[in-house]
Amino acid sequence: MKQKLSKNQFLVISLTLFAMFFGAGNFIFPPNLGREAGQNFYVAIMFFCATAVLLPVLGVAAIARAKGLQSLVRRIDPVFAVVFTALLYLTIGPLFAIPRAANMPFDIAVKPFISAENLQIWLFFYSAAYFALNYYVCMNPSKLVDLLGKYLTPLLLALILLLFGAGFLFPIGEFVAPSGDYAQHAAAKGFVEGYQTMDALASLAFGIIVINAIRTVGVKDERHLVSSTIKAGMTAGVILMSIYLMLGYLGATSAELFKDAPEINGAELLSRISGHYFGKAGVLVLGSAFFLACITTTLGLISSASEYFEELTGGRVKYKIWVAAWCLIGFGVANFGLTTIIKGSIPVLIAIYPIAIMLIILSLINPLIDSSKLVYRTCVYVCVVVGTINGLDIAGVSVPLLTDLVKEMPFYDSMLGWIVPSAVAFAVTYILHLVLEKRENTF
């Protein structure tokens, strides 16, 4: 039995992991973080990378240890497994990630050239064409998509390096004073901002693809499988972290460009920076590259979500029906605009991310807790309750008594109110697990 990857295999797996997390939709967040964090940029970006880079790598390792997402979530109970997985695919699919990716090229390469009064009608026709193309390709799979993905990753990397090189050699300005939550809570704000990449959620849904790739080259032992995944993931993570640092630096040094636009989103920010250095041609080239990259991303997400829901319905609702449904929903959501989509995703991510983080942690320490349902259920349901109440509160919905109670939790104002109660839940249930286990062994 093979226990180690060769150097070439290690490189291939590392690049596979990198490609999985190298989503074009994620690039809009580091520049905005840099612009708002200013002088606190380096603290904020490190904690951003904790949830945007480190956590997804650990997520893939957790799926390796659990032998798949369904095996992991069924440790809670079957109903939770279905609800959580469905919500996972909807979040990284038609509700948020797909329309967000669809809007990115529009905000980069189309929006700067049209008037505000014509913006909505242009967005309508653009998104209609975008999702019509997605539907057609999903119904008629082609190797062209794989070919685009193969060459677009290097192209996007080259464009980002070129943009960063210009920004590093000829910075627009200096780091300014931090604004908003970055002024007092840069670490916590950066940590939560990393949720927006949705990569930890994607690692749970698609991590098995990477695991199977490692298994096919002969690594079967669980311990070596997990260690190989983490090592390859760290290599991919270093590359991804470098990209986020570059993009964040561009945002941090370009705050002077956006004094007149405090509500600007990351796509518009990248467009203005590109226009500053390379003019309209630079904006169009960057927008075109992002359009092709986003198409490959949304095609993969639509196909994956459709396959999952076809399986969930036992084949009664066919793949093509789900593809049509997701394209229609994506089209509808996309017309709200990128800024609205990002804001709308925050309550859902605040609710679902603590659950994902807890599942990853419990899977990685599973040998310690012996798959204890007491530990799994208590810790996860605490995250469900606190995360949901926090998310509802952000959305302006108050739950009588519970909202006021949860607001008293430490770190609640930083949207991390789940940490202390879930840690207490783990400590109590783990001790109970040990006591019950000892009693069973005694008798």
C-alpha positions in Angstrom: 0.0 0.0 0.0 1.4 3.3 -1.1 1.8 5.8 1.9 3.3 8.9 0.3 2.8 11.0 -2.8 5.6 11.5 -5.2 6.7 15.1 -5.8 4.8 15.2 -9.1 1.7 13.8 -7.6 2.0 16.2 -4.6 2.2 19.1 -7.0 -0.8 17.9 -9.0 -3.0 17.5 -5.9 -1.8 20.9 -4.6 -2.9 22.5 -7.9 -6.2 20.6 -7.8 -6.9 22.0 -4.3 -5.8 25.5 -5.5 -8.1 25.3 -8.5 -11.0 24.3 -6.2 -10.6 27.4 -4.0 -9.5 29.7 -6.8 -13.0 31.1 -7.4 -13.2 34.3 -9.4 -16.1 35.4 -7.1 -13.7 35.5 -4.1 -11.5 38.2 -5.5 -13.8 41.1 -4.7 -13.4 40.7 -0.9 -9.7 41.3 -0.2 -9.6 44.7 -2.0 -12.6 45.9 0.0 -11.0 44.6 3.2 -7.8 46.5 2.4 -9.7 49.7 1.6 -11.7 49.6 4.9 -9.0 48.2 7.2 -6.3 50.7 6.1 -3.6 50.8 8.7 -5.0 47.6 10.3 -4.8 45.8 7.0 -2.2 43.2 7.9 -4.0 42.1 11.1 -7.3 41.9 9.2 -6.0 40.0 6.2 -4.3 37.4 8.4 -7.6 36.6 10.2 -9.4 36.8 6.8 -7.1 34.1 5.6 -7.9 32.0 8.6 -11.4 31.4 7.4 -10.8 31.9 3.7 -7.7 29.7 3.4 -6.9 27.6 6.5 -10.4 26.6 7.3 -11.2 25.3 3.7 -8.0 23.2 3.8 -9.0 21.7 7.2 -12.5 21.2 5.7 -11.1 18.9 3.0 -9.0 17.1 5.7 -12.2 16.7 7.8 -14.1 15.2 4.8 -11.1 12.8 4.3 -11.3 11.7 7.9 -15.1 11.3 7.8 -15.1 9.6 4.4 -17.5 12.1 2.9 -19.9 14.8 3.8 -23.0 12.5 4.3 -21.0 10.3 6.6 -20.1 13.3 8.7 -23.5 15.0 8.9 -25.4 11.8 9.6 -23.5 11.7 12.9 -26.0 14.3 14.0 -29.2 12.8 12.6 -30.7 12.0 9.2 -33.0 15.1 9.2 -30.2 17.4 10.0 -28.1 15.8 7.3 -30.7 16.5 4.6 -31.5 20.1 5.7 -27.9 21.1 6.2 -26.6 19.7 2.9 -29.5 21.2 1.0 -28.9 24.6 2.6 -25.2 24.2 1.8 -25.8 23.6 -1.9 -28.3 26.5 -2.0 -25.9 28.9 -0.4 -22.9 28.0 -2.6 -25.3 27.7 -5.5 -28.4 29.6 -6.8 -29.1 31.8 -3.8 -25.8 33.6 -3.4 -22.6 32.3 -5.0 -23.9 31.8 -8.5 -25.7 35.2 -9.0 -22.7 36.8 -7.2 -20.3 35.3 -9.8 -22.7 36.3 -12.6 -22.7 39.9 -11.5 -18.9 40.3 -11.1 -18.0 40.8 -14.8 -20.9 43.2 -15.2 -19.7 45.4 -12.3 -16.1 45.3 -13.6 -16.5 45.8 -17.3 -20.1 47.0 -18.1 -21.2 49.2 -15.2 -18.4 51.8 -15.6 -19.5 52.6 -19.2 -23.3 53.0 -18.7 -25.4 55.7 -17.0 -27.1 55.1 -13.7 -30.6 55.5 -15.2 -29.9 52.7 -17.7 -28.2 50.4 -15.2 -31.1 48.1 -14.3 -32.2 47.4 -17.9 -28.6 46.6 -18.9 -28.3 44.3 -15.9 -31.5 42.5 -16.9 -30.4 41.8 -20.4 -26.9 40.9 -19.4 -28.0 38.4 -16.7 -30.6 36.9 -19.1 -27.9 36.2 -21.6 -25.5 35.0 -18.9 -27.9 32.4 -17.5 -29.2 31.4 -21.0 -25.6 30.5 -21.8 -25.2 28.6 -18.6 -28.4 26.6 -19.3 -27.3 25.8 -22.8 -23.9 24.6 -21.8 -25.2 22.6 -18.8 -27.6 20.8 -21.2 -24.8 20.3 -23.8 -21.6 19.6 -21.8 -18.5 20.3 -23.7 -14.7 19.9 -23.1 -14.5 23.6 -23.9 -15.4 24.4 -20.3 -12.5 22.2 -19.0 -10.2 23.8 -21.6 -11.2 27.3 -20.5 -10.6 26.4 -16.9 -7.2 25.1 -17.8 -6.0 28.3 -19.4 -8.0 30.9 -17.5 -6.3 30.2 -14.1 -2.9 31.2 -15.4 -4.4 34.1 -17.3 -6.1 35.5 -14.2 -3.0 34.9 -12.1 -0.9 36.9 -14.7 -3.4 39.7 -14.7 -3.5 39.9 -10.9 0.3 39.9 -10.8 0.5 42.6 -13.4 -2.1 44.7 -11.5 -0.2 44.2 -8.2 3.1 45.0 -9.8 1.7 48.3 -11.0 0.2 49.0 -7.6 3.4 48.1 -5.7 5.7 50.1 -7.9 3.4 53.1 -8.4 1.0 53.1 -5.4 -2.0 55.4 -5.7 -1.7 56.4 -2.1 -0.8 55.3 1.4 -2.7 53.2 4.0 -5.4 55.4 5.6 -7.0 55.2 9.0 -9.3 52.1 9.4 -13.0 52.6 9.1 -16.0 50.9 10.6 -15.5 47.7 12.6 -11.9 47.5 11.4 -11.0 50.4 13.6 -11.6 48.5 16.9 -12.1 44.9 15.9 -9.9 44.3 12.9 -9.1 40.7 13.7 -12.7 39.6 14.3 -14.0 41.6 11.3 -11.4 40.0 9.1 -12.3 36.5 10.4 -16.0 37.0 9.7 -15.3 38.6 6.3 -13.6 35.4 5.3 -17.0 33.7 5.5 -17.9 35.6 2.3 -15.6 33.4 0.2 -17.8 30.4 1.1 -14.7 28.2 0.6 -15.2 26.3 3.9 -18.7 25.4 2.7 -17.3 24.4 -0.7 -14.7 22.2 1.0 -17.4 20.2 2.7 -19.4 19.8 -0.5 -16.6 19.2 -3.0 -13.7 18.0 -0.8 -14.4 14.3 -1.6 -13.3 15.0 -5.2 -9.8 15.9 -4.0 -9.8 12.9 -1.6 -10.7 10.5 -4.4 -7.9 12.0 -6.5 -5.4 11.2 -3.7 -6.8 7.7 -3.3 -6.5 7.0 -7.0 -2.7 7.4 -6.8 -2.5 4.7 -4.1 -2.7 6.5 -0.7 -5.4 4.6 1.1 -4.5 4.7 4.8 -6.7 7.3 6.6 -3.8 8.9 8.6 -1.6 9.4 5.5 -4.7 10.5 3.5 -5.4 13.2 6.0 -1.7 14.3 6.3 -1.3 14.3 2.5 -4.4 16.4 2.1 -3.3 18.9 4.7 0.3 19.2 3.2 -1.1 19.7 -0.3 -3.7 22.1 1.0 -1.1 24.2 2.8 0.9 24.5 -0.4 -2.3 25.6 -2.3 -3.1 27.8 0.7 0.2 29.7 0.5 -0.5 30.5 -3.2 -4.1 31.6 -2.4 -3.0 33.6 0.6 -0.4 35.4 -1.6 -3.1 36.4 -4.1 -5.4 37.7 -1.3 -2.5 39.7 0.1 -1.8 41.3 -3.3 -5.5 42.1 -3.9 -5.9 43.5 -0.3 -2.8 45.6 -0.7 -4.2 47.1 -3.9 -7.3 48.1 -2.0 -5.4 49.4 1.0 -3.3 51.7 -1.1 -6.1 53.0 -3.3 -8.5 54.4 -0.7 -8.0 57.9 -2.2 -9.8 56.8 -5.3 -13.0 56.0 -3.4 -13.6 59.0 -1.2 -16.7 59.8 -3.2 -18.0 56.2 -3.1 -18.1 54.8 0.5 -20.6 52.0 -0.6 -18.5 50.7 -3.5 -18.2 46.9 -3.8 -15.1 45.0 -4.5 -15.8 44.4 -8.2 -16.2 48.2 -8.8 -13.1 48.8 -6.8 -11.0 46.4 -9.0 -12.5 48.0 -12.1 -11.4 51.5 -10.9 -7.9 50.3 -9.9 -7.5 48.6 -13.3 -8.8 51.7 -15.1 -6.4 53.9 -13.1 -3.3 51.9 -14.3 -4.3 50.6 -17.7 -7.2 52.7 -18.9 -10.5 51.4 -20.5 -8.6 48.7 -22.3 -7.4 47.3 -19.0 -10.9 47.3 -17.6 -12.3 45.4 -20.6 -9.5 42.8 -20.6 -9.9 42.2 -16.8 -13.7 42.1 -17.2 -13.5 39.6 -20.1 -11.2 37.3 -18.2 -13.4 37.4 -15.2 -16.5 36.7 -17.3 -15.0 33.5 -18.7 -13.7 32.5 -15.2 -17.1 33.2 -13.7 -18.9 31.2 -16.4 -16.7 28.1 -15.6 -17.4 28.6 -11.9 -21.2 28.9 -12.2 -21.4 26.0 -14.6 -19.7 23.8 -12.1 -22.0 25.0 -9.3 -25.2 24.6 -11.3 -24.3 21.1 -12.4 -23.2 20.0 -8.9 -26.4 21.4 -7.2 -28.6 19.8 -9.9 -26.9 16.4 -9.5 -27.4 16.6 -5.7 -31.1 17.6 -5.8 -31.8 15.0 -8.5 -30.3 12.4 -6.1 -32.1 13.8 -3.1 -35.5 13.4 -4.9 -34.6 9.9 -5.9 -34.6 10.8 -9.6 -38.2 11.9 -9.6 -37.2 15.5 -10.5 -34.7 15.2 -13.3 -31.3 17.0 -13.7 -32.5 19.2 -16.5 -35.4 20.5 -14.4 -33.1 21.5 -11.6 -30.7 23.2 -14.1 -33.6 25.3 -15.4 -34.7 26.1 -11.8 -31.3 27.2 -10.7 -30.7 29.3 -13.8 -34.1 31.0 -13.3 -33.5 31.6 -9.6 -29.9 32.8 -10.3 -31.3 35.2 -13.0 -33.8 36.6 -10.6 -31.4 37.1 -7.7 -28.7 38.6 -10.0 -31.0 41.4 -10.9 -30.9 42.7 -7.4 -27.2 43.7 -8.0 -23.9 42.6 -6.6 -24.0 44.9 -3.5 -27.5 43.7 -2.5 -26.5 40.0 -3.0 -23.4 40.4 -0.8 -25.4 42.2 1.9 -28.2 39.6 1.7 -25.8 36.7 2.1 -24.4 37.9 5.4 -27.3 36.7 7.7 -27.2 33.3 6.1 -23.5 32.9 6.3 -23.5 34.1 10.0 -26.0 31.3 10.6 -24.4 28.5 8.7 -20.7 29.1 9.1 -20.5 28.2 12.8 -22.1 24.9 12.0 -19.6 24.2 9.3 -16.7 25.2 11.5 -17.9 22.9 14.3 -18.4 20.0 12.0 -14.8 20.4 10.7 -13.4 20.6 14.2 -15.4 17.6 15.4 -14.4 15.5 12.4 -10.7 16.3 12.9 -10.8 15.3 16.6 -13.2 12.4 16.1 -10.7 9.8 17.4 -10.7 11.7 20.7 -14.5 11.8 21.0 -15.2 8.3 19.5 -18.0 9.6 17.2 -20.0 10.5 20.4 -23.6 11.5 19.3 -23.9 13.4 22.6 -20.9 15.6 21.7 -21.8 16.0 18.1 -25.4 16.8 18.6 -25.0 19.2 21.5 -22.1 21.2 20.0 -23.7 21.4 16.5 -27.2 22.3 17.8 -25.7 25.0 20.0 -24.2 26.5 16.9 -27.5 26.1 15.0 -29.4 28.0 17.7 -26.8 30.8 18.4 -25.9 31.2 14.7 -29.5 31.3 13.5 -30.5 33.9 16.2 -27.4 36.0 15.3 -28.2 35.8 11.6 -31.9 36.7 12.2 -30.8 39.6 14.3 -28.6 41.0 11.5 -31.6 40.6 9.2 -33.7 42.7 11.6 -35.7 39.8 13.0 -35.8 39.4 16.8 -36.8 36.2 18.6 -38.5 37.0 21.9 -36.3 36.3 24.9 -33.7 34.3 22.9 -32.3 37.3 21.0 -31.7 39.3 24.2 -30.1 36.2 25.8 -27.8 35.5 22.9 -26.8 39.1 22.7 -25.2 38.7 26.2 -22.7 36.2 24.8 -19.1 37.2 24.6 -18.0 38.4 21.1 -21.6 38.7 19.9 -21.0 42.2 18.6 -18.3 40.8 16.4 -20.7 38.1 15.1 -18.8 35.4 17.0 -21.3 34.8 19.8 -21.3 31.1 19.1 -17.7 30.5 20.2 -18.1 30.5 24.0 -21.4 28.6 24.3 -20.1 25.9 21.8 -16.8 25.6 23.7 -18.7 25.2 27.0 -21.0 22.6 25.3 -18.0 20.7 24.1 -16.3 20.7 27.5 -19.5 19.5 29.3 -20.5 16.8 26.8 -16.9 15.5 26.4 -16.6 15.0 30.2 -20.1 13.3 30.3 -18.9 11.1 27.4 -15.9 10.0 29.3 -17.9 9.4 32.5 -20.5 7.3 30.6 -17.8 5.4 28.7 -16.0 4.6 32.0 -19.3 3.4 33.6 -20.0 1.1 30.6 -16.6 -0.4 30.8 -17.0 -0.9 34.5 -20.2 -2.9 34.1 
